[in-house]
Amino acid sequence: QVQLEESGGGLVQPGGSLRLSCAVSGNTFEIYDMAWYRQTPGQERDLVASILTAGGTSNYADSVRGRFTISRDGAGTTLFLQMTSVEPEDTAVYYCNADTFVRRYWGQGTQVTVSS
């Protein structure tokens, strides 16, 4: 089992920055890929950024490339999403995700609102 808990969401002005964190616990050695997704009401959950636990190769949605950065701490117990130059269109609930070869895990989500 893997447990994920997001934090760091809130209200931020357009053009500002915010850093999301996801605390990872449990059988972390089973995780091969982690990601951030986001979802707005009535819409599907979309991939924002992902990172492989082995090697650290990352991937970004076109809408956030160059503005957001996904990373992990050295121990692999925290996943981050550094958000810069945020736009109102970035407003969503952000979810942390972890994939093992058995199943996919999700956090409970954290709300990010970009508004002046």
C-alpha positions in Angstrom: 0.0 0.0 0.0 1.0 3.6 -0.7 -0.4 6.7 1.0 -0.3 10.1 -0.6 -1.2 13.5 1.0 -1.1 16.8 -0.8 -0.5 20.2 0.7 0.3 23.7 -0.4 -2.8 24.7 -2.3 -4.5 28.0 -1.9 -5.2 31.4 -3.5 -2.5 33.0 -5.6 -2.6 36.0 -7.9 -2.0 35.8 -11.6 1.7 35.8 -12.4 2.5 34.5 -8.9 4.1 31.3 -7.7 3.0 28.4 -5.5 4.6 25.1 -4.5 2.6 22.0 -4.0 3.9 19.1 -1.9 2.8 15.4 -1.7 4.0 13.4 1.2 4.5 9.7 0.2 4.5 6.9 2.7 4.1 3.1 2.7 5.7 0.8 0.2 7.4 3.6 -1.7 9.9 1.1 -3.2 7.1 -0.2 -5.4 6.5 3.1 -7.1 7.9 3.5 -10.6 6.2 6.7 -11.7 4.7 9.7 -10.0 2.6 12.6 -11.3 0.5 15.6 -10.7 -3.0 15.8 -12.3 -5.6 18.5 -12.1 -9.4 18.6 -12.5 -12.0 21.3 -12.8 -15.7 20.8 -12.3 -17.3 18.8 -15.0 -14.0 18.0 -16.7 -11.8 15.0 -16.8 -8.7 14.7 -14.6 -5.7 15.8 -16.8 -2.0 15.1 -16.5 0.0 18.1 -15.5 3.5 16.6 -15.1 5.0 13.2 -14.4 8.4 11.9 -13.3 10.0 8.5 -13.3 11.4 7.4 -9.9 14.4 5.7 -11.7 16.4 8.3 -13.5 14.1 11.2 -12.9 12.9 11.7 -16.5 10.0 14.2 -16.4 7.2 15.0 -18.8 4.9 18.0 -18.9 1.6 19.0 -20.4 2.0 21.7 -23.1 0.0 24.2 -21.1 2.4 24.2 -18.2 5.8 23.4 -19.8 8.3 26.1 -19.0 6.2 27.4 -16.0 5.8 24.3 -13.8 8.5 22.0 -12.5 8.0 18.5 -11.0 10.6 17.1 -8.6 11.2 14.7 -5.8 13.3 14.9 -2.7 16.3 12.6 -2.3 14.6 10.2 -0.1 11.7 9.8 -2.4 9.2 10.7 0.4 8.0 14.0 -1.1 6.8 15.0 -4.5 6.8 18.7 -5.5 5.2 20.8 -8.1 6.7 24.3 -8.4 4.2 26.5 -10.1 5.3 29.9 -11.5 3.7 32.5 -13.8 0.4 31.0 -12.8 -2.7 31.9 -14.9 -6.4 31.8 -14.1 -6.7 28.7 -16.3 -4.5 26.9 -13.8 -7.3 27.0 -11.2 -8.2 23.4 -10.4 -8.0 20.7 -7.8 -4.5 19.2 -8.0 -4.0 15.5 -7.3 -0.9 13.6 -6.5 -0.6 10.2 -8.2 1.7 7.2 -7.8 1.9 4.1 -10.0 3.1 0.7 -9.0 2.9 -2.5 -11.2 -0.1 -3.5 -9.2 -2.3 -0.4 -9.0 -2.5 3.4 -9.1 -2.8 5.5 -6.0 -4.3 9.0 -5.6 -4.2 11.7 -2.9 -7.2 13.5 -1.7 -6.4 16.7 -3.8 -5.6 20.3 -3.0 -7.4 23.3 -4.4 -5.4 25.9 -6.3 -7.2 29.1 -7.2 -5.6 31.8 -9.4 -7.4 35.1 -9.0 -6.8 38.7 -8.4 
